[in-house]
Amino acid sequence: MSSPSAWIPRRRPRPLQTDISERRRLAVMLAMSVGSFAIGTTEFVSMGLLSNIATDLQISDEGAGMIITAYALGVVVGAPLIATLTGPLPRRRLLLLLMFAVTLGNGLSAIASTYESLLVFRFIAGLPHGAYFSVAGLSAASMAPLTQRGRAVAFITMGLFVATVLGVPAAEALGSALGWQSAYALVTVLGLIAVVILWFLMPHMTRMQPTHPKTELGALRRSQVWFTVAIGVVGSGGMFAVYTYISWIMTERAGLGAEWLWLVLMVYGIGAVGGNWFGGWLADRNLEFGILLALVMIAVVLTAFYFASTHPVLGVLTFGITGFFGTSLAPILQVRLMEVAEDAQTLAAALNHAALNTANAAGAVIGGWVIGAGFSYSAPALAGVVLALAAICVWVPMFILRRRGRTAAPRHQI
């Protein structure tokens, strides 16, 4: 007679990353990108629903902007903290836990009934954001051939920007029709789908060895890490200053009907998807000058947007180009941080998303200050030009010191 345990199906062991086929590798990257899609939807959908939230919760426009800031601050706090403290955890398990935390934070946001509780829940939802992209990006790079690391990282972040084309407009339309809470409920469902897919497809990342918090913190001793993070914070701030207040810019400044805001966000998203791919392509060819090119073009297109934003068609098209060059910076900085951080890559990669969300928070605040000072809704674009030029000023010493370090290395070895 067979034992009871014989009737219990045994769990099929997950394969090792070294044993998977090229087709399975691409499927795993697509699965991780689904998680990115959920995160991208929740990060950007709040911006399109700010006026609805402000009306429902009876708060000012500036107070509504703090909802964006709360999420961004969650990313800034959570990205380095989680990346540093979770080094001993297997990467597959950590990725699943992070995606579950994203789902939980958005589920709580969907049931928030007060302004204060929504701020807290958006902060919680932001905590796993940067760590997820860090672990997913490093996992993709670990599985990819050496010459395709930039494109592998860009593939993961592609889900975030595809969300601006599909997820954000869909969530905004749902939120406008059924209440802003339904937008966060949609993200909760997307998060659950991502958890299930990752559970079945994600292999054991045997090439990604556990790390110690002390090792990860070693990234903070490297000046090139700080230069790269500073460029992310300063250079991306202008893009977020414009995006945060885009609903007011297009309706109050350009005279576009509110029913067309979904198209504005979709055009931006299409530009962002292309820019993300372009940034990965640049990262595989020339990291240093790729960063400079992105910063120069951000300054140019934000200047153009300031003047074009008085016309609905030109404003929308220029906003899409802003999305293209603004998002091209992210994968280049991600790959550069992985390169200059050496053995502290998890924290360094997380710092990129902490930097971008610091830029998100700062951009929302700077845009609010500019508008609150009595300038037009388009004026944050000019503030963004100043920030992009300041980032170029950071790039110059970073490039010089990096080149000196590379030329000094052979002499040191001799």
C-alpha positions in Angstrom: 0.0 0.0 0.0 1.4 3.4 -1.0 2.1 6.1 1.6 -0.1 9.3 1.7 3.0 11.3 0.7 3.0 9.4 -2.6 -0.3 11.1 -3.6 1.1 14.6 -3.0 2.5 16.1 -6.2 6.1 17.2 -5.8 7.1 20.7 -6.7 9.0 20.8 -9.9 12.4 22.4 -9.2 13.1 25.7 -10.9 16.0 25.7 -13.4 19.3 27.4 -12.9 20.0 30.5 -14.9 23.0 28.7 -16.5 20.7 25.9 -17.8 18.0 27.9 -19.5 17.7 28.3 -23.2 17.7 31.6 -25.1 14.0 31.4 -25.5 13.5 30.9 -21.8 15.8 33.8 -21.0 13.7 36.1 -23.2 10.5 34.8 -21.5 12.0 35.6 -18.1 12.9 39.1 -19.2 9.4 39.6 -20.5 8.0 38.4 -17.1 10.2 40.9 -15.3 9.0 43.6 -17.7 5.4 42.8 -16.7 6.3 43.8 -13.2 7.9 46.9 -14.6 4.6 47.6 -16.4 2.7 47.5 -13.1 5.1 49.8 -11.4 5.2 52.2 -14.3 1.4 52.4 -14.3 1.2 53.3 -10.6 4.1 55.7 -10.8 2.7 57.9 -13.5 -1.1 57.4 -13.3 -1.3 59.7 -10.2 -0.1 62.6 -12.3 -3.0 62.4 -14.7 -5.5 62.0 -11.8 -4.3 64.8 -9.6 -7.1 67.2 -10.4 -9.7 64.4 -9.6 -7.9 63.5 -6.3 -7.7 67.2 -5.4 -11.4 67.7 -6.0 -12.5 64.5 -4.2 -10.3 65.0 -1.1 -10.8 68.8 -1.1 -7.2 69.8 -1.2 -5.2 72.4 -3.2 -3.3 71.7 -6.4 0.0 72.0 -4.5 -1.3 69.6 -1.9 -2.2 67.1 -4.6 1.3 67.3 -6.0 2.6 66.0 -2.6 1.0 62.7 -3.5 3.6 62.4 -6.3 6.3 63.5 -3.9 5.2 60.9 -1.2 5.6 58.0 -3.7 8.9 59.3 -5.0 10.3 59.7 -1.4 9.3 56.1 -0.8 11.5 55.1 -3.7 14.3 57.2 -2.5 14.2 55.7 1.0 13.4 52.1 0.0 15.8 51.7 -2.9 19.1 51.9 -1.1 17.8 50.5 2.2 16.3 47.4 0.7 19.2 46.8 -1.7 21.7 47.0 1.2 19.9 44.9 3.7 18.6 42.1 1.4 22.0 41.1 -0.1 22.0 37.6 1.5 18.6 36.7 0.0 18.4 34.7 -3.2 17.6 37.0 -6.1 14.6 35.0 -7.3 13.0 35.1 -3.8 13.8 38.8 -3.4 12.2 39.7 -6.7 9.0 37.9 -5.8 8.9 39.6 -2.4 9.4 43.0 -3.9 6.7 42.5 -6.5 4.3 41.4 -3.7 5.1 44.5 -1.8 4.3 46.7 -4.8 0.9 44.9 -5.0 0.2 45.4 -1.3 1.1 49.2 -1.4 -1.3 49.8 -4.3 -4.0 47.7 -2.7 -3.8 49.9 0.3 -3.9 53.1 -1.9 -7.1 51.8 -3.5 -8.9 51.8 -0.2 -7.5 55.1 1.1 -10.3 57.4 2.2 -8.4 60.5 3.5 -5.5 62.6 2.1 -3.2 61.7 5.0 -3.8 57.9 4.5 -3.2 58.2 0.8 0.1 59.9 1.4 1.2 57.1 3.7 0.1 54.4 1.3 1.7 56.0 -1.7 4.9 56.2 0.3 4.6 52.4 1.1 3.9 51.6 -2.5 7.1 53.4 -3.5 9.4 51.6 -1.1 10.0 48.5 -3.3 10.1 50.3 -6.6 13.9 51.0 -6.9 15.0 47.7 -5.4 12.8 45.8 -7.9 14.3 47.6 -10.9 17.8 47.1 -9.4 17.4 43.3 -8.9 15.5 42.8 -12.2 18.0 44.9 -14.2 21.0 43.1 -12.7 19.3 39.7 -13.3 18.7 40.6 -16.9 22.3 41.8 -17.3 23.6 38.6 -15.6 21.7 36.4 -18.1 22.6 38.5 -21.2 25.8 38.4 -23.3 28.4 41.0 -22.2 27.9 43.2 -25.3 24.1 43.3 -24.8 23.9 44.4 -21.1 22.5 47.9 -22.0 19.8 46.5 -24.2 18.9 43.8 -21.5 18.5 46.5 -18.8 16.5 48.6 -21.3 14.2 45.6 -21.9 13.3 45.5 -18.2 12.6 49.2 -17.9 10.7 49.0 -21.2 7.7 47.7 -19.2 7.8 51.0 -17.2 7.5 53.1 -20.4 5.1 50.8 -22.2 2.9 51.5 -19.2 2.9 55.2 -20.1 1.4 54.2 -23.5 -1.1 51.5 -22.4 -1.3 51.2 -18.6 -1.5 54.8 -17.6 -4.1 56.0 -20.2 -6.2 52.9 -19.3 -5.9 53.5 -15.6 -6.6 57.2 -16.0 -9.7 56.5 -18.1 -10.9 54.0 -15.5 -10.1 56.4 -12.6 -12.0 59.2 -14.4 -15.0 57.0 -14.9 -15.2 55.1 -11.7 -13.1 57.2 -9.3 -9.4 57.5 -8.8 -9.3 54.5 -6.4 -10.1 52.2 -9.3 -6.8 53.2 -11.0 -4.9 51.8 -8.0 -7.1 48.7 -7.9 -6.1 48.0 -11.5 -2.4 48.2 -10.6 -3.1 45.8 -7.8 -4.4 43.3 -10.3 -1.4 43.9 -12.6 0.9 43.3 -9.6 -0.8 40.0 -8.8 -0.4 38.9 -12.4 3.3 39.7 -12.4 3.8 37.8 -9.1 2.2 34.6 -10.6 4.2 34.9 -13.9 7.5 35.4 -12.1 6.8 32.5 -9.8 6.6 30.1 -12.7 9.3 31.5 -15.0 12.0 33.0 -12.9 15.1 30.7 -12.6 17.5 30.5 -9.7 20.1 33.3 -10.3 23.2 31.2 -9.4 25.6 33.7 -11.0 24.4 36.5 -8.7 26.2 35.7 -5.5 24.9 36.9 -2.1 26.4 40.1 -0.9 27.0 41.7 2.5 25.6 45.1 3.6 29.2 46.3 4.1 30.1 45.3 0.5 27.1 47.1 -0.9 27.8 50.3 1.1 31.3 50.3 -0.5 29.6 51.9 -3.5 29.2 55.1 -1.5 32.9 55.5 -1.3 33.3 55.8 -5.1 33.2 59.3 -6.5 32.0 58.1 -9.9 28.9 56.6 -8.3 28.1 59.9 -6.8 28.7 61.8 -10.0 26.3 59.5 -11.9 23.6 59.7 -9.2 23.9 63.5 -9.2 23.4 63.6 -13.0 20.2 61.5 -12.6 18.9 63.8 -9.9 19.6 67.1 -11.6 19.2 66.1 -15.2 15.8 64.4 -15.0 14.2 67.0 -12.7 12.9 69.2 -15.5 11.2 66.4 -17.2 9.2 65.5 -14.1 8.5 69.2 -13.4 6.7 69.3 -16.7 5.0 65.9 -16.5 3.6 66.5 -13.0 1.6 69.5 -14.2 0.9 68.4 -17.7 -2.8 68.2 -17.2 -2.9 71.9 -16.3 -0.4 72.9 -19.0 -2.4 71.3 -21.8 -5.8 72.4 -20.6 -5.1 75.9 -19.2 -2.2 76.9 -21.4 -2.8 75.0 -24.7 -6.6 75.0 -24.5 -6.9 71.3 -25.0 -10.0 69.6 -23.8 -9.6 67.5 -20.7 -11.1 64.5 -22.6 -7.9 64.4 -24.7 -5.4 64.1 -21.8 -5.2 60.3 -22.4 -3.8 61.1 -25.9 -1.2 63.5 -24.4 0.0 60.8 -22.0 0.0 58.2 -24.8 2.2 60.3 -27.0 4.6 60.8 -24.2 4.6 57.1 -23.6 5.4 56.3 -27.2 8.3 58.7 -27.0 9.4 57.1 -23.7 9.4 53.6 -25.2 11.6 54.7 -28.1 13.9 56.7 -25.8 14.3 53.8 -23.5 15.5 51.6 -26.4 17.7 54.4 -27.7 19.3 54.8 -24.3 20.1 51.0 -24.1 21.6 51.2 -27.6 23.7 54.2 -26.6 24.9 52.4 -23.4 26.2 49.5 -25.4 28.3 51.9 -27.6 29.5 54.9 -25.6 28.3 55.4 -22.0 30.0 58.8 -21.4 29.0 60.6 -24.5 25.6 59.0 -24.5 24.9 60.7 -21.2 26.1 64.1 -22.6 23.9 63.7 -25.7 20.8 62.9 -23.6 21.4 66.0 -21.4 21.9 68.3 -24.3 18.8 67.1 -26.0 16.7 67.4 -22.8 17.7 71.1 -22.6 16.8 71.6 -26.2 13.4 69.9 -26.2 12.3 71.5 -22.9 13.1 74.9 -24.4 11.0 74.0 -27.5 8.2 72.7 -25.3 8.0 76.0 -23.4 7.2 77.9 -26.7 5.1 75.0 -28.3 2.9 74.5 -25.2 0.6 77.3 -26.2 -0.6 75.2 -29.2 -2.3 71.9 -28.6 -0.8 69.9 -31.5 2.7 71.3 -31.2 2.6 71.0 -27.5 1.6 67.3 -27.6 4.2 66.4 -30.2 7.0 68.3 -28.3 5.9 66.6 -25.1 6.4 63.2 -26.8 10.0 64.2 -27.9 10.6 65.3 -24.3 9.6 61.8 -23.2 12.0 60.3 -25.8 15.2 62.1 -24.7 14.2 62.3 -21.0 13.9 58.6 -20.6 16.9 57.7 -22.8 19.0 58.9 -19.9 17.8 56.2 -17.4 19.3 53.0 -19.0 22.6 54.7 -19.7 23.0 55.8 -16.1 21.9 52.3 -14.9 24.6 50.6 -16.9 27.2 53.1 -15.9 26.4 52.6 -12.2 26.8 48.9 -12.7 30.2 49.5 -14.3 31.7 51.9 -11.8 30.3 50.3 -8.6 32.3 47.1 -9.1 31.2 44.6 -6.5 28.4 46.8 -5.0 26.1 46.6 -8.0 22.8 46.0 -6.2 23.0 49.2 -4.2 24.4 51.2 -7.1 21.6 50.0 -9.5 19.0 50.9 -6.8 20.6 54.3 -6.4 19.7 55.1 -10.0 16.0 54.7 -9.3 16.4 56.6 -6.1 18.1 59.4 -8.1 15.3 59.4 -10.7 12.6 59.5 -8.1 14.4 62.2 -6.2 14.3 64.1 -9.5 10.6 63.2 -9.6 9.9 64.6 -6.1 12.1 67.7 -6.7 10.6 68.3 -10.1 7.1 68.3 -8.6 8.2 70.7 -5.9 10.1 73.0 -8.3 7.2 73.1 -10.7 4.9 74.0 -7.9 7.2 76.8 -6.7 7.4 78.2 -10.2 3.7 78.1 -10.8 3.0 79.4 -7.2 5.3 82.3 -7.8 2.9 83.5 -10.5 4.5 82.2 -13.6 2.6 80.3 -16.3 2.0 76.6 -16.2 4.7 76.2 -18.9 7.4 77.9 -16.9 8.6 74.7 -15.2 10.0 73.7 -18.6 12.5 76.6 -18.4 13.4 75.5 -14.9 14.1 72.1 -16.4 16.4 73.6 -19.0 18.5 75.1 -16.1 18.6 71.7 -14.4 19.8 70.0 -17.6 22.5 72.5 -18.1 23.6 72.1 -14.4 23.8 68.3 -15.0 26.1 69.0 -17.9 28.3 70.9 -15.5 28.4 67.8 -13.4 29.2 65.6 -16.4 32.4 67.5 -17.2 34.4 66.8 -14.1 33.0 63.2 -14.0 34.3 62.6 -17.5 37.7 64.1 -16.9 38.3 62.2 -13.7 37.1 58.9 -15.3 39.4 59.4 -18.2 42.4 60.2 -16.0 41.6 57.1 -13.9 41.6 54.9 -16.9 44.9 56.3 -18.3 46.5 56.1 -14.9 45.7 52.4 -14.4 48.2 50.9 -16.8 51.0 53.0 -15.3 50.0 51.8 -11.9 50.1 48.2 -13.0 53.6 48.6 -14.5 
